[in-house]
Structures are given as structure tokens and as C-alpha cells.
Amino acid sequence: MFFALLPKVSEQLNTFVVGQQVVWSYKAHHSHEAIQKVPAEVVKLGAKRVQIRVRQENGEFVKRWVNQSKLEQL
């Protein structure tokens, strides 16, 4: 079967681990061209996405669920 050849989503997520430092490629709005590189930390691994923790300018942290394709390993 063709579907047996495709990697499972859970296998793709194994490239990240909780506590790992990553860089998030953030685009403020779909119409904007600029992509910002934001340092982040992996908090949780989901079935389809990764939860990251990002420090805001005021020093507080926020959590965001993002597609792993938007993350780069350090």
C-alpha cells in the first residue's frame, strides 16, 4: 500500500525534545513578507504540532502551538 510508505506524524515529531532550544520562524501576518527568527524552548510535543515558550519584550513568557516545519534546531 502507498500509505504504508509515508512517515507517521508521531515519527516526525521525534526530532524535538522537551527543553530543547529552537528558533521559530514567525510571520506576523499572512500578507507580510518579513519572517522574524524568534528564540524559543520546546515545552510539549503534540500529535501534530509542538508547543513552545517564547519570551516577550516585557520579560514575560507566552506559550504557542506551532507547526514543527516553522522550527529550526540549534
C-alpha positions as CSV (number, residue, x, y, z in Angstrom):
1,M,0.0,0.0,0.0
2,F,1.1,3.5,-0.7
3,F,0.1,4.9,2.7
4,A,2.5,2.5,4.4
5,L,5.4,4.3,2.8
6,L,4.6,7.7,4.3
7,P,6.2,8.5,7.7
8,K,3.8,8.9,10.6
9,V,3.3,12.3,12.1
10,S,4.5,11.0,15.5
11,E,7.7,9.8,14.0
12,Q,8.4,13.3,12.5
13,L,7.9,15.0,15.9
14,N,10.7,12.9,17.4
15,T,13.2,15.3,16.1
16,F,12.5,17.7,19.0
17,V,12.7,17.1,22.7
18,V,11.2,18.9,25.7
19,G,13.6,21.6,26.9
20,Q,15.4,21.9,23.6
21,Q,16.3,25.4,22.4
22,V,15.0,26.2,18.9
23,V,14.4,29.1,16.6
24,W,10.8,29.9,15.5
25,S,10.3,31.4,12.0
26,Y,7.5,33.7,12.8
27,K,5.4,35.6,10.2
28,A,3.3,38.3,11.9
29,H,0.5,38.2,9.2
30,H,0.0,36.1,6.1
31,S,0.2,39.3,4.0
32,H,3.5,40.3,5.4
33,E,6.7,39.3,3.7
34,A,9.1,39.6,6.6
35,I,9.8,36.5,8.7
36,Q,11.2,37.0,12.2
37,K,13.6,34.5,13.8
38,V,12.5,34.1,17.4
39,P,14.4,32.1,20.0
40,A,12.1,29.6,21.9
41,E,12.1,26.5,24.0
42,V,10.1,23.3,23.4
43,V,7.5,22.7,26.1
44,K,5.3,19.9,24.8
45,L,5.1,17.6,21.8
46,G,1.7,17.1,20.4
47,A,0.3,14.8,17.7
48,K,0.6,17.4,15.0
49,R,2.3,20.4,16.5
50,V,4.9,21.5,19.0
51,Q,4.3,23.8,22.0
52,I,7.0,26.4,22.5
53,R,7.7,29.0,25.1
54,V,8.7,32.5,23.9
55,R,10.0,35.4,25.9
56,Q,8.2,38.7,25.2
57,E,9.8,42.1,25.2
58,N,8.5,42.8,28.7
59,G,10.2,39.7,30.0
60,E,7.1,37.5,30.4
61,F,6.7,34.2,28.7
62,V,3.9,33.0,26.4
63,K,3.3,29.6,25.0
64,R,2.3,28.9,21.4
65,W,1.5,25.8,19.4
66,V,3.3,25.8,16.1
67,N,3.9,23.5,13.2
68,Q,7.3,21.8,13.5
69,S,8.2,23.0,10.0
70,K,8.4,26.5,11.4
71,L,11.1,25.4,13.9
72,E,14.9,25.1,13.5
73,Q,17.1,23.2,15.8
74,L,20.1,24.9,17.3
